[in-house]
Amino acid sequence: MCLGVPGRILAIDGLEATVDFFGASKRIRLDIVDAPVAVGDYVLNHVGFAIKRIPDEEVGETLALFDSILHGTAGTDDLMAADVLGEIEAAQEEVDRG
């Protein structure tokens, strides 16, 4: 399954952005995002690329969905939750490696 993970843009440097994904920061590319973005915007990340700017009116609903995926299925064999948690853990490992 392929999944886009939402995150908030912290900084932009050309075609790269530092994005916060549930407490883990990761640099991603902005080459293919569907709309212009700015610091503070939320985007969906897929394999290191921002693929969609999440409209302001959809941010709350999107984050609530991912919160339910991450916290509402703890201890189950939910593949979507495992995929999201894997993305977050990978981002944190990058940060830890420096």
Gaussian input, Z-matrix of N, CA and C with variables (Angstrom, degrees):
# hf/3-21g

backbone

0 1
 N
 C     1     B1
 C     2     B2     1     A1
 N     3     B3     2     A2     1     D1
 C     4     B4     3     A3     2     D2
 C     5     B5     4     A4     3     D3
 N     6     B6     5     A5     4     D4
 C     7     B7     6     A6     5     D5
 C     8     B8     7     A7     6     D6
 N     9     B9     8     A8     7     D7
 C    10    B10     9     A9     8     D8
 C    11    B11    10    A10     9     D9
 N    12    B12    11    A11    10    D10
 C    13    B13    12    A12    11    D11
 C    14    B14    13    A13    12    D12
 N    15    B15    14    A14    13    D13
 C    16    B16    15    A15    14    D14
 C    17    B17    16    A16    15    D15
 N    18    B18    17    A17    16    D16
 C    19    B19    18    A18    17    D17
 C    20    B20    19    A19    18    D18
 N    21    B21    20    A20    19    D19
 C    22    B22    21    A21    20    D20
 C    23    B23    22    A22    21    D21
 N    24    B24    23    A23    22    D22
 C    25    B25    24    A24    23    D23
 C    26    B26    25    A25    24    D24
 N    27    B27    26    A26    25    D25
 C    28    B28    27    A27    26    D26
 C    29    B29    28    A28    27    D27
 N    30    B30    29    A29    28    D28
 C    31    B31    30    A30    29    D29
 C    32    B32    31    A31    30    D30
 N    33    B33    32    A32    31    D31
 C    34    B34    33    A33    32    D32
 C    35    B35    34    A34    33    D33
 N    36    B36    35    A35    34    D34
 C    37    B37    36    A36    35    D35
 C    38    B38    37    A37    36    D36
 N    39    B39    38    A38    37    D37
 C    40    B40    39    A39    38    D38
 C    41    B41    40    A40    39    D39
 N    42    B42    41    A41    40    D40
 C    43    B43    42    A42    41    D41
 C    44    B44    43    A43    42    D42
 N    45    B45    44    A44    43    D43
 C    46    B46    45    A45    44    D44
 C    47    B47    46    A46    45    D45
 N    48    B48    47    A47    46    D46
 C    49    B49    48    A48    47    D47
 C    50    B50    49    A49    48    D48
 N    51    B51    50    A50    49    D49
 C    52    B52    51    A51    50    D50
 C    53    B53    52    A52    51    D51
 N    54    B54    53    A53    52    D52
 C    55    B55    54    A54    53    D53
 C    56    B56    55    A55    54    D54
 N    57    B57    56    A56    55    D55
 C    58    B58    57    A57    56    D56
 C    59    B59    58    A58    57    D57
 N    60    B60    59    A59    58    D58
 C    61    B61    60    A60    59    D59
 C    62    B62    61    A61    60    D60
 N    63    B63    62    A62    61    D61
 C    64    B64    63    A63    62    D62
 C    65    B65    64    A64    63    D63
 N    66    B66    65    A65    64    D64
 C    67    B67    66    A66    65    D65
 C    68    B68    67    A67    66    D66
 N    69    B69    68    A68    67    D67
 C    70    B70    69    A69    68    D68
 C    71    B71    70    A70    69    D69
 N    72    B72    71    A71    70    D70
 C    73    B73    72    A72    71    D71
 C    74    B74    73    A73    72    D72
 N    75    B75    74    A74    73    D73
 C    76    B76    75    A75    74    D74
 C    77    B77    76    A76    75    D75
 N    78    B78    77    A77    76    D76
 C    79    B79    78    A78    77    D77
 C    80    B80    79    A79    78    D78
 N    81    B81    80    A80    79    D79
 C    82    B82    81    A81    80    D80
 C    83    B83    82    A82    81    D81
 N    84    B84    83    A83    82    D82
 C    85    B85    84    A84    83    D83
 C    86    B86    85    A85    84    D84
 N    87    B87    86    A86    85    D85
 C    88    B88    87    A87    86    D86
 C    89    B89    88    A88    87    D87
 N    90    B90    89    A89    88    D88
 C    91    B91    90    A90    89    D89
 C    92    B92    91    A91    90    D90
 N    93    B93    92    A92    91    D91
 C    94    B94    93    A93    92    D92
 C    95    B95    94    A94    93    D93
 N    96    B96    95    A95    94    D94
 C    97    B97    96    A96    95    D95
 C    98    B98    97    A97    96    D96
 N    99    B99    98    A98    97    D97
 C   100   B100    99    A99    98    D98
 C   101   B101   100   A100    99    D99
 N   102   B102   101   A101   100   D100
 C   103   B103   102   A102   101   D101
 C   104   B104   103   A103   102   D102
 N   105   B105   104   A104   103   D103
 C   106   B106   105   A105   104   D104
 C   107   B107   106   A106   105   D105
 N   108   B108   107   A107   106   D106
 C   109   B109   108   A108   107   D107
 C   110   B110   109   A109   108   D108
 N   111   B111   110   A110   109   D109
 C   112   B112   111   A111   110   D110
 C   113   B113   112   A112   111   D111
 N   114   B114   113   A113   112   D112
 C   115   B115   114   A114   113   D113
 C   116   B116   115   A115   114   D114
 N   117   B117   116   A116   115   D115
 C   118   B118   117   A117   116   D116
 C   119   B119   118   A118   117   D117
 N   120   B120   119   A119   118   D118
 C   121   B121   120   A120   119   D119
 C   122   B122   121   A121   120   D120
 N   123   B123   122   A122   121   D121
 C   124   B124   123   A123   122   D122
 C   125   B125   124   A124   123   D123
 N   126   B126   125   A125   124   D124
 C   127   B127   126   A126   125   D125
 C   128   B128   127   A127   126   D126
 N   129   B129   128   A128   127   D127
 C   130   B130   129   A129   128   D128
 C   131   B131   130   A130   129   D129
 N   132   B132   131   A131   130   D130
 C   133   B133   132   A132   131   D131
 C   134   B134   133   A133   132   D132
 N   135   B135   134   A134   133   D133
 C   136   B136   135   A135   134   D134
 C   137   B137   136   A136   135   D135
 N   138   B138   137   A137   136   D136
 C   139   B139   138   A138   137   D137
 C   140   B140   139   A139   138   D138
 N   141   B141   140   A140   139   D139
 C   142   B142   141   A141   140   D140
 C   143   B143   142   A142   141   D141
 N   144   B144   143   A143   142   D142
 C   145   B145   144   A144   143   D143
 C   146   B146   145   A145   144   D144
 N   147   B147   146   A146   145   D145
 C   148   B148   147   A147   146   D146
 C   149   B149   148   A148   147   D147
 N   150   B150   149   A149   148   D148
 C   151   B151   150   A150   149   D149
 C   152   B152   151   A151   150   D150
 N   153   B153   152   A152   151   D151
 C   154   B154   153   A153   152   D152
 C   155   B155   154   A154   153   D153
 N   156   B156   155   A155   154   D154
 C   157   B157   156   A156   155   D155
 C   158   B158   157   A157   156   D156
 N   159   B159   158   A158   157   D157
 C   160   B160   159   A159   158   D158
 C   161   B161   160   A160   159   D159
 N   162   B162   161   A161   160   D160
 C   163   B163   162   A162   161   D161
 C   164   B164   163   A163   162   D162
 N   165   B165   164   A164   163   D163
 C   166   B166   165   A165   164   D164
 C   167   B167   166   A166   165   D165
 N   168   B168   167   A167   166   D166
 C   169   B169   168   A168   167   D167
 C   170   B170   169   A169   168   D168
 N   171   B171   170   A170   169   D169
 C   172   B172   171   A171   170   D170
 C   173   B173   172   A172   171   D171
 N   174   B174   173   A173   172   D172
 C   175   B175   174   A174   173   D173
 C   176   B176   175   A175   174   D174
 N   177   B177   176   A176   175   D175
 C   178   B178   177   A177   176   D176
 C   179   B179   178   A178   177   D177
 N   180   B180   179   A179   178   D178
 C   181   B181   180   A180   179   D179
 C   182   B182   181   A181   180   D180
 N   183   B183   182   A182   181   D181
 C   184   B184   183   A183   182   D182
 C   185   B185   184   A184   183   D183
 N   186   B186   185   A185   184   D184
 C   187   B187   186   A186   185   D185
 C   188   B188   187   A187   186   D186
 N   189   B189   188   A188   187   D187
 C   190   B190   189   A189   188   D188
 C   191   B191   190   A190   189   D189
 N   192   B192   191   A191   190   D190
 C   193   B193   192   A192   191   D191
 C   194   B194   193   A193   192   D192
 N   195   B195   194   A194   193   D193
 C   196   B196   195   A195   194   D194
 C   197   B197   196   A196   195   D195
 N   198   B198   197   A197   196   D196
 C   199   B199   198   A198   197   D197
 C   200   B200   199   A199   198   D198
 N   201   B201   200   A200   199   D199
 C   202   B202   201   A201   200   D200
 C   203   B203   202   A202   201   D201
 N   204   B204   203   A203   202   D202
 C   205   B205   204   A204   203   D203
 C   206   B206   205   A205   204   D204
 N   207   B207   206   A206   205   D205
 C   208   B208   207   A207   206   D206
 C   209   B209   208   A208   207   D207
 N   210   B210   209   A209   208   D208
 C   211   B211   210   A210   209   D209
 C   212   B212   211   A211   210   D210
 N   213   B213   212   A212   211   D211
 C   214   B214   213   A213   212   D212
 C   215   B215   214   A214   213   D213
 N   216   B216   215   A215   214   D214
 C   217   B217   216   A216   215   D215
 C   218   B218   217   A217   216   D216
 N   219   B219   218   A218   217   D217
 C   220   B220   219   A219   218   D218
 C   221   B221   220   A220   219   D219
 N   222   B222   221   A221   220   D220
 C   223   B223   222   A222   221   D221
 C   224   B224   223   A223   222   D222
 N   225   B225   224   A224   223   D223
 C   226   B226   225   A225   224   D224
 C   227   B227   226   A226   225   D225
 N   228   B228   227   A227   226   D226
 C   229   B229   228   A228   227   D227
 C   230   B230   229   A229   228   D228
 N   231   B231   230   A230   229   D229
 C   232   B232   231   A231   230   D230
 C   233   B233   232   A232   231   D231
 N   234   B234   233   A233   232   D232
 C   235   B235   234   A234   233   D233
 C   236   B236   235   A235   234   D234
 N   237   B237   236   A236   235   D235
 C   238   B238   237   A237   236   D236
 C   239   B239   238   A238   237   D237
 N   240   B240   239   A239   238   D238
 C   241   B241   240   A240   239   D239
 C   242   B242   241   A241   240   D240
 N   243   B243   242   A242   241   D241
 C   244   B244   243   A243   242   D242
 C   245   B245   244   A244   243   D243
 N   246   B246   245   A245   244   D244
 C   247   B247   246   A246   245   D245
 C   248   B248   247   A247   246   D246
 N   249   B249   248   A248   247   D247
 C   250   B250   249   A249   248   D248
 C   251   B251   250   A250   249   D249
 N   252   B252   251   A251   250   D250
 C   253   B253   252   A252   251   D251
 C   254   B254   253   A253   252   D252
 N   255   B255   254   A254   253   D253
 C   256   B256   255   A255   254   D254
 C   257   B257   256   A256   255   D255
 N   258   B258   257   A257   256   D256
 C   259   B259   258   A258   257   D257
 C   260   B260   259   A259   258   D258
 N   261   B261   260   A260   259   D259
 C   262   B262   261   A261   260   D260
 C   263   B263   262   A262   261   D261
 N   264   B264   263   A263   262   D262
 C   265   B265   264   A264   263   D263
 C   266   B266   265   A265   264   D264
 N   267   B267   266   A266   265   D265
 C   268   B268   267   A267   266   D266
 C   269   B269   268   A268   267   D267
 N   270   B270   269   A269   268   D268
 C   271   B271   270   A270   269   D269
 C   272   B272   271   A271   270   D270
 N   273   B273   272   A272   271   D271
 C   274   B274   273   A273   272   D272
 C   275   B275   274   A274   273   D273
 N   276   B276   275   A275   274   D274
 C   277   B277   276   A276   275   D275
 C   278   B278   277   A277   276   D276
 N   279   B279   278   A278   277   D277
 C   280   B280   279   A279   278   D278
 C   281   B281   280   A280   279   D279
 N   282   B282   281   A281   280   D280
 C   283   B283   282   A282   281   D281
 C   284   B284   283   A283   282   D282
 N   285   B285   284   A284   283   D283
 C   286   B286   285   A285   284   D284
 C   287   B287   286   A286   285   D285
 N   288   B288   287   A287   286   D286
 C   289   B289   288   A288   287   D287
 C   290   B290   289   A289   288   D288
 N   291   B291   290   A290   289   D289
 C   292   B292   291   A291   290   D290
 C   293   B293   292   A292   291   D291

   B1=1.4415
   B2=1.5222
   B3=1.3120
   B4=1.4513
   B5=1.5211
   B6=1.3103
   B7=1.4499
   B8=1.5130
   B9=1.3137
   B10=1.4530
   B11=1.5163
   B12=1.3150
   B13=1.4603
   B14=1.5300
   B15=1.3466
   B16=1.4634
   B17=1.5175
   B18=1.3258
   B19=1.4571
   B20=1.5154
   B21=1.3442
   B22=1.4646
   B23=1.5195
   B24=1.3194
   B25=1.4632
   B26=1.5292
   B27=1.3380
   B28=1.4625
   B29=1.5179
   B30=1.3369
   B31=1.4683
   B32=1.5205
   B33=1.3282
   B34=1.4581
   B35=1.5222
   B36=1.3392
   B37=1.4597
   B38=1.5258
   B39=1.3200
   B40=1.4570
   B41=1.5216
   B42=1.3289
   B43=1.4585
   B44=1.5226
   B45=1.3308
   B46=1.4544
   B47=1.5218
   B48=1.3235
   B49=1.4620
   B50=1.5162
   B51=1.3192
   B52=1.4560
   B53=1.5210
   B54=1.3250
   B55=1.4624
   B56=1.5147
   B57=1.3303
   B58=1.4662
   B59=1.5242
   B60=1.3307
   B61=1.4506
   B62=1.5189
   B63=1.3093
   B64=1.4627
   B65=1.5280
   B66=1.3452
   B67=1.4532
   B68=1.5152
   B69=1.3135
   B70=1.4610
   B71=1.5272
   B72=1.3323
   B73=1.4622
   B74=1.5187
   B75=1.3356
   B76=1.4601
   B77=1.5169
   B78=1.3345
   B79=1.4656
   B80=1.5218
   B81=1.3325
   B82=1.4589
   B83=1.5246
   B84=1.3132
   B85=1.4623
   B86=1.5234
   B87=1.3378
   B88=1.4581
   B89=1.5311
   B90=1.3217
   B91=1.4593
   B92=1.5268
   B93=1.3252
   B94=1.4611
   B95=1.5262
   B96=1.3246
   B97=1.4669
   B98=1.5227
   B99=1.3200
   B100=1.4641
   B101=1.5212
   B102=1.3301
   B103=1.4672
   B104=1.5240
   B105=1.3264
   B106=1.4713
   B107=1.5303
   B108=1.3332
   B109=1.4633
   B110=1.5160
   B111=1.3280
   B112=1.4563
   B113=1.5175
   B114=1.3241
   B115=1.4630
   B116=1.5295
   B117=1.3244
   B118=1.4613
   B119=1.5182
   B120=1.3475
   B121=1.4586
   B122=1.5246
   B123=1.3174
   B124=1.4678
   B125=1.5119
   B126=1.3369
   B127=1.4567
   B128=1.5256
   B129=1.3306
   B130=1.4565
   B131=1.5168
   B132=1.3111
   B133=1.4563
   B134=1.5257
   B135=1.3205
   B136=1.4654
   B137=1.5130
   B138=1.2959
   B139=1.4659
   B140=1.5263
   B141=1.3278
   B142=1.4517
   B143=1.5137
   B144=1.3272
   B145=1.4541
   B146=1.5237
   B147=1.3357
   B148=1.4594
   B149=1.5190
   B150=1.3354
   B151=1.4615
   B152=1.5210
   B153=1.3331
   B154=1.4672
   B155=1.5174
   B156=1.3202
   B157=1.4674
   B158=1.5149
   B159=1.3257
   B160=1.4601
   B161=1.5279
   B162=1.3330
   B163=1.4651
   B164=1.5297
   B165=1.3287
   B166=1.4683
   B167=1.5207
   B168=1.3352
   B169=1.4623
   B170=1.5308
   B171=1.3378
   B172=1.4636
   B173=1.5296
   B174=1.3191
   B175=1.4681
   B176=1.5315
   B177=1.3269
   B178=1.4606
   B179=1.5102
   B180=1.3174
   B181=1.4682
   B182=1.5333
   B183=1.3427
   B184=1.4645
   B185=1.5219
   B186=1.3351
   B187=1.4692
   B188=1.5169
   B189=1.3327
   B190=1.4681
   B191=1.5291
   B192=1.3275
   B193=1.4629
   B194=1.5248
   B195=1.3385
   B196=1.4610
   B197=1.5195
   B198=1.3270
   B199=1.4580
   B200=1.5240
   B201=1.3231
   B202=1.4654
   B203=1.5227
   B204=1.3407
   B205=1.4661
   B206=1.5255
   B207=1.3321
   B208=1.4654
   B209=1.5206
   B210=1.3235
   B211=1.4586
   B212=1.5204
   B213=1.3054
   B214=1.4544
   B215=1.5067
   B216=1.3356
   B217=1.4574
   B218=1.5264
   B219=1.3144
   B220=1.4744
   B221=1.5184
   B222=1.3160
   B223=1.4555
   B224=1.5191
   B225=1.3374
   B226=1.4582
   B227=1.5136
   B228=1.3061
   B229=1.4710
   B230=1.5197
   B231=1.3085
   B232=1.4527
   B233=1.5214
   B234=1.3392
   B235=1.4601
   B236=1.5240
   B237=1.3362
   B238=1.4681
   B239=1.5201
   B240=1.3262
   B241=1.4637
   B242=1.5230
   B243=1.3249
   B244=1.4607
   B245=1.5206
   B246=1.3390
   B247=1.4570
   B248=1.5242
   B249=1.3261
   B250=1.4688
   B251=1.5191
   B252=1.3239
   B253=1.4659
   B254=1.5244
   B255=1.3139
   B256=1.4616
   B257=1.5149
   B258=1.3434
   B259=1.4715
   B260=1.5263
   B261=1.3147
   B262=1.4630
   B263=1.5283
   B264=1.3242
   B265=1.4588
   B266=1.5288
   B267=1.3332
   B268=1.4666
   B269=1.5247
   B270=1.3227
   B271=1.4673
   B272=1.5198
   B273=1.3196
   B274=1.4605
   B275=1.5214
   B276=1.3344
   B277=1.4615
   B278=1.5273
   B279=1.3475
   B280=1.4733
   B281=1.5152
   B282=1.3274
   B283=1.4584
   B284=1.5264
   B285=1.3149
   B286=1.4595
   B287=1.5347
   B288=1.3481
   B289=1.4746
   B290=1.5177
   B291=1.3508
   B292=1.4577
   B293=1.4507
   A1=108.47
   A2=115.44
   A3=121.10
   A4=108.23
   A5=115.34
   A6=119.18
   A7=110.03
   A8=117.13
   A9=122.06
   A10=108.49
   A11=117.03
   A12=122.33
   A13=108.72
   A14=117.38
   A15=119.22
   A16=112.21
   A17=115.14
   A18=120.67
   A19=109.89
   A20=115.55
   A21=122.29
   A22=109.37
   A23=116.85
   A24=122.07
   A25=109.54
   A26=115.35
   A27=122.37
   A28=112.11
   A29=116.26
   A30=121.10
   A31=108.45
   A32=115.59
   A33=121.56
   A34=108.41
   A35=115.72
   A36=122.47
   A37=107.17
   A38=116.44
   A39=120.27
   A40=111.05
   A41=115.78
   A42=121.32
   A43=112.58
   A44=116.96
   A45=121.37
   A46=109.15
   A47=114.87
   A48=120.24
   A49=109.21
   A50=115.28
   A51=120.96
   A52=105.64
   A53=115.30
   A54=121.16
   A55=109.93
   A56=115.94
   A57=122.34
   A58=109.06
   A59=115.46
   A60=122.48
   A61=108.33
   A62=117.04
   A63=122.44
   A64=111.87
   A65=116.41
   A66=121.39
   A67=115.08
   A68=118.17
   A69=121.95
   A70=108.44
   A71=117.25
   A72=121.14
   A73=110.16
   A74=114.85
   A75=120.38
   A76=108.43
   A77=116.65
   A78=120.97
   A79=107.88
   A80=115.44
   A81=120.68
   A82=109.05
   A83=116.17
   A84=122.77
   A85=110.30
   A86=114.87
   A87=121.42
   A88=111.99
   A89=118.08
   A90=122.74
   A91=114.22
   A92=117.83
   A93=119.67
   A94=114.13
   A95=117.57
   A96=119.45
   A97=109.26
   A98=116.65
   A99=122.06
   A100=115.71
   A101=117.81
   A102=121.36
   A103=108.58
   A104=117.59
   A105=119.32
   A106=110.67
   A107=115.99
   A108=121.33
   A109=110.22
   A110=115.60
   A111=122.52
   A112=108.50
   A113=115.77
   A114=120.82
   A115=108.15
   A116=115.89
   A117=121.63
   A118=113.41
   A119=117.45
   A120=120.40
   A121=110.22
   A122=114.97
   A123=121.89
   A124=108.52
   A125=115.65
   A126=122.02
   A127=109.20
   A128=115.16
   A129=120.48
   A130=107.44
   A131=117.02
   A132=124.07
   A133=108.96
   A134=114.94
   A135=120.35
   A136=107.23
   A137=116.82
   A138=125.99
   A139=113.30
   A140=115.61
   A141=120.68
   A142=115.73
   A143=117.32
   A144=122.02
   A145=110.28
   A146=115.49
   A147=120.08
   A148=105.92
   A149=117.11
   A150=119.76
   A151=112.27
   A152=116.91
   A153=119.83
   A154=109.75
   A155=115.91
   A156=120.74
   A157=106.30
   A158=116.48
   A159=120.61
   A160=107.59
   A161=117.34
   A162=119.15
   A163=111.27
   A164=116.18
   A165=121.05
   A166=112.38
   A167=117.00
   A168=119.64
   A169=113.31
   A170=117.98
   A171=121.67
   A172=113.34
   A173=118.09
   A174=121.19
   A175=111.66
   A176=117.61
   A177=120.79
   A178=112.43
   A179=116.43
   A180=121.14
   A181=111.18
   A182=115.94
   A183=120.45
   A184=111.19
   A185=117.04
   A186=120.16
   A187=111.34
   A188=117.34
   A189=120.62
   A190=110.58
   A191=116.62
   A192=120.28
   A193=110.63
   A194=116.31
   A195=118.99
   A196=111.75
   A197=117.94
   A198=120.55
   A199=110.04
   A200=117.32
   A201=119.73
   A202=110.91
   A203=116.08
   A204=119.32
   A205=110.03
   A206=115.87
   A207=120.23
   A208=113.38
   A209=117.05
   A210=119.49
   A211=113.96
   A212=117.41
   A213=120.34
   A214=114.10
   A215=116.79
   A216=119.20
   A217=111.88
   A218=117.42
   A219=120.23
   A220=109.93
   A221=114.76
   A222=119.74
   A223=113.63
   A224=118.63
   A225=120.50
   A226=109.22
   A227=115.82
   A228=121.25
   A229=110.61
   A230=117.85
   A231=122.93
   A232=109.52
   A233=116.83
   A234=121.38
   A235=112.44
   A236=117.99
   A237=120.16
   A238=109.87
   A239=117.61
   A240=120.90
   A241=110.12
   A242=117.03
   A243=120.33
   A244=111.06
   A245=117.53
   A246=121.44
   A247=111.09
   A248=117.24
   A249=121.34
   A250=110.03
   A251=117.01
   A252=120.18
   A253=110.93
   A254=117.62
   A255=121.19
   A256=112.15
   A257=116.90
   A258=121.05
   A259=110.96
   A260=116.19
   A261=120.78
   A262=110.29
   A263=117.16
   A264=120.77
   A265=111.19
   A266=117.63
   A267=121.20
   A268=110.67
   A269=116.44
   A270=120.02
   A271=110.53
   A272=117.19
   A273=120.24
   A274=111.19
   A275=117.72
   A276=121.02
   A277=110.62
   A278=116.74
   A279=119.99
   A280=110.87
   A281=116.72
   A282=121.49
   A283=109.66
   A284=116.84
   A285=121.59
   A286=111.97
   A287=116.49
   A288=120.24
   A289=111.45
   A290=115.15
   A291=121.05
   A292=114.02
   D1=138.59
   D2=174.64
   D3=-103.91
   D4=137.12
   D5=-174.20
   D6=-140.48
   D7=135.01
   D8=172.73
   D9=-91.46
   D10=130.74
   D11=-178.77
   D12=-104.88
   D13=129.58
   D14=-178.85
   D15=-76.90
   D16=145.49
   D17=176.10
   D18=-154.25
   D19=160.65
   D20=-178.41
   D21=-103.00
   D22=130.25
   D23=-179.37
   D24=-70.68
   D25=125.34
   D26=178.39
   D27=-97.15
   D28=-35.53
   D29=-177.89
   D30=-156.86
   D31=151.93
   D32=178.07
   D33=-127.46
   D34=133.81
   D35=176.69
   D36=-134.42
   D37=94.52
   D38=-177.42
   D39=66.20
   D40=-120.09
   D41=179.59
   D42=-99.32
   D43=18.98
   D44=175.55
   D45=-123.79
   D46=148.86
   D47=177.71
   D48=-135.57
   D49=146.98
   D50=169.64
   D51=-94.56
   D52=125.74
   D53=-173.07
   D54=-126.72
   D55=138.21
   D56=177.14
   D57=-91.89
   D58=121.18
   D59=176.34
   D60=-113.79
   D61=92.57
   D62=176.40
   D63=52.96
   D64=41.91
   D65=176.96
   D66=98.90
   D67=-10.35
   D68=177.47
   D69=-109.50
   D70=126.65
   D71=-179.80
   D72=-94.95
   D73=141.46
   D74=-179.37
   D75=-147.05
   D76=144.63
   D77=175.04
   D78=-86.91
   D79=132.67
   D80=177.91
   D81=-132.20
   D82=165.09
   D83=-179.91
   D84=-91.10
   D85=150.12
   D86=179.89
   D87=-112.60
   D88=11.36
   D89=-174.53
   D90=-57.11
   D91=-37.05
   D92=-170.53
   D93=-117.12
   D94=8.54
   D95=-179.92
   D96=-58.94
   D97=144.77
   D98=-171.14
   D99=-76.91
   D100=-10.55
   D101=-177.96
   D102=-153.37
   D103=156.42
   D104=176.43
   D105=-58.17
   D106=145.03
   D107=-179.05
   D108=-127.50
   D109=159.54
   D110=178.70
   D111=-140.35
   D112=164.69
   D113=175.72
   D114=-54.85
   D115=133.92
   D116=-178.68
   D117=99.07
   D118=-19.53
   D119=177.74
   D120=-72.56
   D121=157.00
   D122=173.93
   D123=-104.97
   D124=140.12
   D125=178.43
   D126=-132.39
   D127=159.87
   D128=169.51
   D129=-95.43
   D130=128.83
   D131=178.83
   D132=-102.82
   D133=134.63
   D134=172.29
   D135=-137.96
   D136=121.73
   D137=-179.56
   D138=44.75
   D139=44.56
   D140=174.24
   D141=86.84
   D142=6.89
   D143=178.30
   D144=-123.95
   D145=135.50
   D146=169.79
   D147=-73.17
   D148=121.10
   D149=-177.23
   D150=-106.23
   D151=-19.79
   D152=-177.83
   D153=-154.20
   D154=133.83
   D155=169.42
   D156=-80.94
   D157=128.30
   D158=179.02
   D159=-83.50
   D160=119.86
   D161=179.39
   D162=-58.24
   D163=145.10
   D164=-177.15
   D165=-50.78
   D166=-40.03
   D167=-176.95
   D168=-72.86
   D169=-8.90
   D170=179.34
   D171=-107.24
   D172=-7.82
   D173=-175.66
   D174=-59.71
   D175=-49.78
   D176=-177.75
   D177=-58.53
   D178=-45.03
   D179=-179.78
   D180=-65.37
   D181=-42.01
   D182=179.69
   D183=-63.66
   D184=-46.52
   D185=179.77
   D186=-65.34
   D187=-37.13
   D188=177.99
   D189=-63.91
   D190=-39.65
   D191=177.83
   D192=-61.87
   D193=-47.96
   D194=-179.68
   D195=-67.18
   D196=-34.05
   D197=175.65
   D198=-62.18
   D199=-41.40
   D200=178.95
   D201=-67.68
   D202=-35.19
   D203=176.95
   D204=-64.94
   D205=-45.96
   D206=-175.45
   D207=-73.28
   D208=-37.52
   D209=-173.04
   D210=-109.59
   D211=-22.14
   D212=-177.70
   D213=-84.17
   D214=-10.68
   D215=-177.17
   D216=-120.36
   D217=14.69
   D218=-178.41
   D219=-55.83
   D220=133.45
   D221=177.48
   D222=87.56
   D223=2.72
   D224=177.28
   D225=-106.29
   D226=-179.55
   D227=178.12
   D228=-100.38
   D229=36.32
   D230=-178.31
   D231=-70.72
   D232=115.00
   D233=-176.48
   D234=-68.49
   D235=-33.82
   D236=178.84
   D237=-65.82
   D238=-45.25
   D239=178.27
   D240=-61.15
   D241=-41.66
   D242=179.31
   D243=-63.00
   D244=-39.10
   D245=179.21
   D246=-65.43
   D247=-45.59
   D248=179.55
   D249=-63.78
   D250=-46.85
   D251=179.33
   D252=-61.38
   D253=-36.73
   D254=177.00
   D255=-62.97
   D256=-41.45
   D257=176.67
   D258=-61.35
   D259=-44.65
   D260=-178.48
   D261=-66.46
   D262=-43.77
   D263=179.28
   D264=-63.32
   D265=-39.94
   D266=178.70
   D267=-63.14
   D268=-41.09
   D269=178.23
   D270=-64.13
   D271=-41.45
   D272=179.76
   D273=-66.35
   D274=-36.47
   D275=177.74
   D276=-63.61
   D277=-38.72
   D278=176.22
   D279=-60.76
   D280=-43.16
   D281=179.49
   D282=-63.14
   D283=-44.63
   D284=-178.17
   D285=-63.21
   D286=-33.81
   D287=179.24
   D288=-73.59
   D289=-20.53
   D290=175.63
   D291=79.16

